[in-house]
């Protein structure tokens, strides 16, 4: 039985195909990571937006806004994709559902643009802050940045006593038949 996710903002059949199948994993990963972020964001309520576990920590809403705005910057400035003006990125309504919906809305045209790029585009060296890196490196840096903030919000969910959705398999709150998390030496020793 495959991993079961309760909600997919971007279903597999909506992910565009790349002419070079060696590059498809990039699009599949970006869509999957977007779906995981959306699943986490949807667990919050409007009342949770101002929650922060420490005075020096960002609020839930701060993280939502940062994710949307920093993705726009990464894809426009560093990867060179066509993006909406920054002033049009944030949703008009400030609810977790509106932020999650906006994240998926912004991801779909990026997927279309990324699907059209040949291998040479991905390997081209571009400016990244104060260094030069291949676009593919910048892309993976974006994925890692997203995973960092998703994990941050997973901790916030747990501190708020809310269920944590599956992102890389089952959680203490969501599991299914066939789920086999590696939490023992025996499981880790399987070949």
C-alpha positions as CSV (number, residue, x, y, z in Angstrom):
1,X,0.0,0.0,0.0
2,X,1.5,3.4,-0.9
3,X,1.9,6.3,1.5
4,X,-1.4,7.9,2.1
5,X,-1.7,11.7,2.3
6,X,-5.1,13.1,3.4
7,X,-4.8,16.1,0.9
8,X,-2.8,16.9,-2.2
9,X,-2.9,20.4,-3.5
10,X,-1.1,19.4,-6.6
11,X,-2.1,15.8,-7.6
12,X,0.5,13.7,-9.4
13,X,-1.5,13.9,-12.7
14,X,-1.2,17.8,-12.6
15,X,2.6,17.7,-12.5
16,X,3.9,18.6,-16.0
17,X,6.3,16.2,-17.7
18,X,9.8,17.2,-18.8
19,X,11.1,16.3,-22.2
20,X,14.2,14.9,-20.5
21,X,13.0,12.3,-18.0
22,X,16.3,12.5,-16.1
23,X,15.0,15.9,-14.9
24,X,11.5,14.8,-13.9
25,X,12.5,14.2,-10.3
26,X,13.0,17.9,-9.9
27,X,9.4,18.7,-10.7
28,X,8.0,15.7,-8.8
29,X,10.0,16.8,-5.7
30,X,8.9,20.5,-5.9
31,X,5.3,19.4,-6.2
32,X,5.6,16.9,-3.4
33,X,7.3,19.4,-1.1
34,X,4.6,22.0,-1.9
35,X,1.9,19.4,-1.0
36,X,3.7,18.6,2.3
37,X,3.9,22.3,3.3
38,X,0.2,22.8,2.4
39,X,-0.7,19.8,4.5
40,X,1.1,21.3,7.5
41,X,-0.3,24.8,7.0
42,X,-3.8,23.5,6.8
43,X,-3.5,22.1,10.4
44,X,-3.4,25.6,11.8
45,X,-6.4,27.7,12.7
46,X,-6.7,31.5,12.3
47,X,-6.3,31.7,16.1
48,X,-2.9,30.1,15.7
49,X,-1.4,32.7,13.3
50,X,0.1,34.8,16.2
51,X,1.6,31.8,18.0
52,X,5.3,31.7,18.6
53,X,7.0,29.3,21.1
54,X,9.5,32.0,22.2
55,X,9.7,35.8,21.9
56,X,12.6,35.5,19.5
57,X,10.8,33.0,17.3
58,X,8.7,34.0,14.3
59,X,4.9,33.6,14.5
60,X,3.1,31.0,12.4
61,X,2.0,33.8,10.1
62,X,5.6,35.2,9.9
63,X,6.7,31.8,8.6
64,X,3.8,31.6,6.1
65,X,4.6,35.0,4.7
66,X,8.4,34.3,4.6
67,X,7.8,31.1,2.7
68,X,5.7,32.7,0.0
69,X,7.9,35.8,-0.4
70,X,11.2,33.9,-0.3
71,X,10.1,31.3,-2.8
72,X,9.1,34.2,-5.1
73,X,12.6,35.7,-4.7
74,X,14.4,32.4,-5.2
75,X,12.6,31.5,-8.4
76,X,12.7,35.1,-9.9
77,X,16.1,36.4,-8.8
78,X,18.2,33.3,-8.6
79,X,16.6,30.9,-11.1
80,X,15.3,33.5,-13.5
81,X,11.7,32.4,-13.8
82,X,8.9,34.7,-14.6
83,X,7.1,35.5,-11.3
84,X,4.3,37.8,-10.2
85,X,5.4,41.1,-8.7
86,X,6.3,40.7,-5.0
87,X,3.4,43.0,-4.0
88,X,1.0,40.4,-5.5
89,X,2.3,37.3,-3.8
90,X,0.5,37.3,-0.4
91,X,-3.1,36.3,-0.3
92,X,-5.8,39.0,0.3
93,X,-7.3,36.9,3.1
94,X,-5.0,36.0,6.0
95,X,-6.1,32.6,7.1
96,X,-4.1,29.4,7.1
97,X,-6.3,28.0,4.3
98,X,-5.8,31.1,2.1
99,X,-2.0,31.0,2.7
100,X,-1.9,27.3,1.8
101,X,-4.1,27.8,-1.3
102,X,-1.8,30.7,-2.4
103,X,1.3,28.5,-2.0
104,X,-0.1,25.9,-4.4
105,X,-1.4,28.6,-6.8
106,X,2.1,30.1,-7.1
107,X,3.8,26.6,-7.5
108,X,1.7,25.5,-10.5
109,X,3.1,28.1,-13.0
110,X,6.6,27.4,-11.7
111,X,6.2,23.7,-12.5
112,X,5.2,24.6,-16.0
113,X,8.2,26.8,-16.5
114,X,10.6,24.3,-14.9
115,X,9.3,21.5,-17.1
116,X,10.4,23.4,-20.3
117,X,14.0,23.8,-19.2
118,X,16.7,21.7,-20.8
119,X,19.6,20.2,-18.9
120,X,22.0,23.0,-19.9
121,X,19.7,25.6,-18.2
122,X,19.8,23.7,-14.9
123,X,23.6,23.4,-15.1
124,X,24.2,27.1,-15.8
125,X,26.0,29.1,-13.1
126,X,24.0,32.0,-11.8
127,X,24.4,34.5,-8.9
128,X,23.1,33.4,-5.6
129,X,23.4,36.1,-2.9
130,X,27.2,36.7,-2.9
131,X,28.3,33.5,-4.6
132,X,27.9,31.7,-8.0
133,X,26.1,28.4,-8.1
134,X,24.5,26.1,-10.7
135,X,20.7,26.6,-11.0
136,X,20.2,23.0,-9.9
137,X,22.1,23.7,-6.7
138,X,20.0,26.8,-6.1
139,X,16.8,24.7,-6.7
140,X,17.9,22.1,-4.1
141,X,18.8,24.9,-1.7
142,X,15.2,26.1,-2.1
143,X,13.8,22.7,-1.3
144,X,16.0,22.4,1.8
145,X,14.9,25.9,2.9
146,X,11.3,24.9,2.5
147,X,11.8,21.7,4.5
148,X,13.5,23.7,7.3
149,X,10.5,25.9,7.7
150,X,8.0,23.0,7.4
151,X,9.8,21.2,10.2
152,X,9.7,24.4,12.3
153,X,5.9,24.5,11.9
154,X,5.6,20.8,12.7
155,X,7.1,21.6,16.0
156,X,4.7,24.5,16.5
157,X,1.8,22.1,15.7
158,X,3.0,19.7,18.4
159,X,3.4,22.5,20.9
160,X,-0.2,23.6,20.1
161,X,-1.4,20.1,20.7
162,X,-2.5,19.8,17.0
163,X,-2.2,16.7,14.8
164,X,0.9,16.4,12.7
165,X,0.1,15.3,9.1
166,X,2.3,12.7,7.3
167,X,5.1,14.3,5.3
168,X,7.6,11.5,4.8
169,X,5.4,8.7,6.1
170,X,3.3,8.0,9.1
171,X,3.3,10.2,12.2
172,X,2.1,9.6,15.7
173,X,-1.2,11.1,14.5
174,X,-1.6,9.5,11.0
175,X,-0.6,6.0,10.0
176,X,-1.9,3.2,7.7
177,X,-1.6,-0.5,7.0
178,X,1.8,-1.2,5.6
179,X,3.5,1.8,7.2
180,X,6.9,0.7,8.5
181,X,8.8,3.5,10.2
182,X,12.4,2.8,11.1
183,X,12.4,3.2,14.8
184,X,14.4,0.1,15.9
185,X,17.8,-1.4,15.2
186,X,16.0,-4.4,13.7
187,X,14.2,-2.2,11.1
188,X,17.4,-0.3,10.4
189,X,19.2,-3.5,9.7
190,X,16.9,-4.7,6.9
191,X,18.8,-5.1,3.6
